[in-house]
Amino acid sequence: MKRYKKEENGKLEIGQVMYTKTFTLTVDRALCKGCQLCRLACPHHAIRLIPQEDVDGKAVAPLLDVDENTCDFHGICAVVCPFSAITITVGGLNESPAVAKGAFPELARDIAVCNESCVPGCTKCEEACPLGVLSVNTEAGEVAVKKELCAGCPACWMACPEDAVEVSKFIEGTIQINDELCPADCKRCLDVCPVNALALDENGKVLAKELLCIYCGACKEVCPVSGALKVTRSAIRHTPVNSGAWHKGLERLTSKAALQRELAAGNAARARTAVQNLETEVNA
């Protein structure tokens, strides 16, 4: 078995070459926003975020690094990345072994456009999207959606004059800013927020636009004062799964209380299903 690590063409790649197949993990630097999620989710602590120097007086998101000797290539980091910056291939094919084995779910990326409701020539959703998920073909009157790149912020929905766009957050939570702790004239969190969920109020204080926030934690990674900014994730919407690996991952990403709520909801759902099945058998 051989392991390698290389960086070229704006991508970090690590790999594990075996006799039967090759596993690779690739990080697209252009898509990565330096958020916390992959680092928190990794059960082997193979991911770290390297702080970067400011450029032209503005904060730069930290650089994601992966230890090729610690990574197990199960793809948990790829699953939880809201920006689809991480990909896993097995034998040259895109695949997340964690999902394929039923150990991890996929994020519930819900975004859709009703082209029939769109105003001809309108490009407001495309202009509002901070991640380039939507593109408008004004001649055809259609909106194309790159669903895999949608991080769940509702900027497009908020900008659409006809409610033709529907999008749901897949991460729920809260963001709190203690402006008494914020350094004077500090805008580092604004510099790195990938979805423009932070702004300055009329007094120059940082203001969180809660509706836009996706709770990725990129802002917290560059905040220079402990306690000035708090990001809490309370739930993650995902495809059905019931595994210990996911439960541990959910706890790392959110909290023990959030895990207990999901477990309780799952138990209640299974109990309802069992009762319904029993009623069906009795009535048969």
C-alpha positions in Angstrom: 0.0 0.0 0.0 1.2 3.5 -0.9 0.0 6.9 0.3 0.7 10.2 -1.4 -0.1 13.9 -1.2 0.1 16.5 -3.9 -1.2 20.0 -4.6 -1.6 21.3 -8.2 -4.0 23.3 -10.3 -5.8 24.7 -7.2 -6.5 21.3 -5.7 -5.2 19.3 -2.8 -5.2 15.6 -3.5 -4.3 12.7 -1.2 -4.5 9.1 -2.1 -4.1 5.5 -1.0 -2.9 3.1 -3.7 -3.7 -0.6 -3.0 -3.4 -3.7 -5.1 -7.1 -3.9 -5.8 -8.1 -0.2 -6.0 -7.1 3.4 -5.3 -8.8 5.8 -3.0 -8.4 9.5 -3.5 -9.6 12.6 -1.7 -9.6 15.9 -3.5 -10.2 19.4 -2.1 -11.1 22.1 -4.6 -9.6 25.2 -3.2 -11.9 27.4 -5.3 -15.0 25.9 -3.6 -13.6 25.5 -0.1 -14.6 28.3 2.3 -12.5 27.3 5.3 -15.5 26.5 7.4 -15.5 24.2 10.5 -17.7 21.3 9.4 -15.3 18.8 7.8 -12.8 19.3 10.6 -15.5 18.7 13.3 -17.0 15.7 11.5 -13.7 13.8 10.9 -13.6 11.0 13.5 -9.8 10.6 13.0 -8.8 14.3 13.3 -7.2 14.1 9.9 -8.2 17.6 8.9 -6.8 20.9 10.1 -7.4 24.5 9.2 -4.2 26.6 8.7 -4.6 30.3 9.4 -3.6 32.6 6.5 -2.2 36.1 6.4 -4.5 39.0 5.6 -4.5 40.3 2.1 -4.9 44.0 1.5 -6.2 44.5 5.0 -8.9 41.8 4.7 -9.1 38.4 6.4 -8.5 35.3 4.3 -10.3 32.0 5.1 -8.0 29.3 6.6 -6.4 26.7 4.3 -7.8 23.2 4.7 -5.2 20.5 5.0 -5.6 16.7 5.3 -3.2 14.3 6.8 -2.8 11.5 4.2 -1.5 9.1 6.8 -4.5 9.5 9.1 -7.4 9.8 6.6 -9.4 6.6 6.2 -11.1 7.8 2.9 -14.6 7.0 4.1 -15.7 10.4 2.8 -17.5 11.8 5.9 -15.9 15.1 5.2 -17.2 15.1 1.7 -20.7 14.3 2.9 -20.9 17.3 5.4 -19.2 19.9 3.2 -22.0 22.4 2.3 -20.0 23.7 -0.7 -19.1 20.3 -2.3 -15.5 21.2 -2.1 -14.4 17.7 -1.1 -14.8 14.6 -3.3 -13.9 11.0 -2.8 -13.2 8.5 -5.6 -12.8 4.8 -5.3 -11.2 3.1 -8.2 -11.7 6.3 -10.2 -15.4 6.5 -9.6 -17.0 9.2 -7.4 -18.2 7.4 -4.3 -18.6 8.1 -0.6 -17.9 4.8 1.2 -19.6 6.1 4.3 -22.9 6.7 2.4 -22.5 3.5 0.3 -22.2 1.4 3.5 -25.2 3.1 5.1 -23.0 4.7 7.8 -23.7 8.3 6.9 -26.6 10.1 5.2 -26.6 12.7 2.5 -27.5 16.3 3.3 -31.0 17.3 2.3 -30.3 19.8 -0.4 -33.7 21.2 -1.3 -33.7 23.8 -4.0 -36.1 24.1 -7.0 -37.2 26.7 -9.5 -40.6 27.0 -11.2 -39.6 28.4 -14.5 -43.3 28.9 -15.4 -43.5 31.5 -12.6 -40.3 33.4 -13.6 -40.6 36.9 -15.0 -39.0 37.0 -18.6 -35.6 38.6 -18.5 -35.4 38.5 -14.7 -31.9 37.6 -13.3 -32.4 38.6 -9.7 -31.9 35.1 -8.3 -28.6 34.6 -10.2 -27.4 38.0 -9.0 -28.3 37.3 -5.4 -26.8 33.8 -5.2 -23.3 34.2 -3.5 -22.1 30.7 -4.7 -23.0 30.7 -8.4 -25.6 28.0 -7.9 -28.2 29.6 -10.3 -27.7 30.7 -13.9 -30.4 32.3 -16.0 -30.9 31.7 -19.7 -32.9 34.8 -20.6 -33.5 33.7 -24.2 -35.0 30.3 -23.1 -36.6 31.8 -20.0 -35.1 29.0 -17.8 -33.1 28.9 -14.7 -30.4 26.2 -14.3 -29.6 25.0 -10.8 -26.4 23.3 -9.7 -28.1 21.6 -6.7 -24.9 19.9 -5.5 -23.3 23.4 -4.9 -26.3 24.8 -2.9 -25.4 25.5 0.7 -28.9 26.2 1.7 -28.9 30.0 2.1 -32.2 31.5 0.9 -30.7 34.5 -0.9 -32.2 33.5 -4.2 -35.6 33.1 -2.7 -35.4 36.4 -1.0 -34.5 38.2 -4.2 -37.1 36.5 -6.4 -40.1 38.8 -7.0 -42.5 35.9 -7.9 -41.6 33.3 -5.3 -40.4 31.1 -8.2 -37.5 29.7 -6.2 -37.8 27.4 -3.2 -34.9 26.6 -1.0 -34.6 25.1 2.5 -31.7 25.2 4.9 -30.3 21.8 5.8 -28.5 23.1 8.9 -30.5 24.8 11.6 -28.9 26.8 14.4 -28.2 30.2 15.8 -25.5 32.8 15.5 -24.8 35.3 18.3 -22.4 38.3 18.3 -21.2 39.9 21.5 -20.4 43.4 20.2 -18.9 44.3 23.5 -16.1 41.9 22.9 -15.6 42.7 19.2 -12.4 44.7 18.5 -12.9 48.2 17.2 -13.2 48.3 13.4 -12.8 44.5 13.1 -14.5 43.1 10.0 -12.8 39.7 9.7 -16.0 37.7 10.0 -17.6 39.8 7.2 -14.5 39.2 5.0 -14.9 35.4 5.0 -18.6 34.8 5.3 -19.4 32.8 2.1 -23.1 33.7 2.0 -23.0 37.4 3.0 -24.9 36.7 6.3 -23.0 39.4 8.2 -23.1 43.1 7.8 -22.4 46.4 9.7 -25.2 48.4 11.3 -25.4 52.2 11.3 -23.0 52.2 14.3 -20.4 50.1 12.7 -21.3 47.0 14.8 -21.4 43.6 13.2 -24.9 42.4 12.6 -25.9 38.8 11.8 -28.6 38.3 9.1 -29.9 35.1 10.7 -32.1 34.2 7.7 -29.1 34.0 5.4 -26.7 32.2 7.8 -25.9 28.6 7.1 -24.0 28.1 10.4 -20.9 26.8 8.7 -18.6 28.5 11.2 -16.2 30.1 8.7 -16.7 33.4 10.6 -15.7 31.9 13.9 -12.5 30.5 12.5 -11.1 34.0 11.8 -12.6 35.8 14.8 -9.7 37.0 16.9 -11.5 37.2 20.3 -12.9 34.1 22.0 -16.5 34.5 22.9 -17.2 37.4 20.5 -18.9 35.2 18.0 -20.9 32.0 18.8 -22.3 29.6 16.2 -24.5 26.8 17.4 -25.9 24.1 15.2 -29.1 22.5 16.5 -30.2 20.1 13.8 -29.1 18.8 10.3 -31.6 17.7 7.7 -30.5 14.6 5.9 -31.6 11.4 4.2 -32.8 8.6 6.4 -30.1 6.7 8.2 -29.6 4.9 11.6 -26.0 4.3 12.4 -23.6 4.8 15.3 -21.1 6.6 13.0 -23.7 9.2 12.1 -24.9 9.6 15.7 -21.3 10.3 16.8 -20.8 12.6 13.8 -24.0 14.5 14.5 -22.9 15.0 18.1 -19.5 16.4 17.0 -21.3 18.8 14.6 -24.1 19.9 16.9 -24.4 18.8 20.5 -25.4 15.9 22.7 -28.8 17.5 23.1 -29.3 17.7 19.3 -28.4 14.0 19.0 -30.9 13.1 21.7 -33.6 15.0 20.0 -32.9 13.2 16.7 -32.8 9.8 18.4 -36.1 10.5 20.2 -37.7 11.6 16.9 -36.5 8.5 15.2 -37.8 6.2 18.0 -41.2 8.0 17.8 -41.4 7.5 14.0 -40.5 3.8 14.3 -43.2 3.4 17.0 -45.8 5.0 14.7 -44.8 2.8 11.8 -45.0 -0.4 14.0 -48.5 0.6 15.2 -49.6 1.3 11.6 -48.3 -2.1 10.5 -50.1 -3.8 13.3 -53.4 -2.1 12.5 -53.0 -3.2 8.9 -52.4 -6.8 9.9 -55.4 -6.7 12.2 -57.7 -5.3 9.5 -56.5 -7.6 6.9 
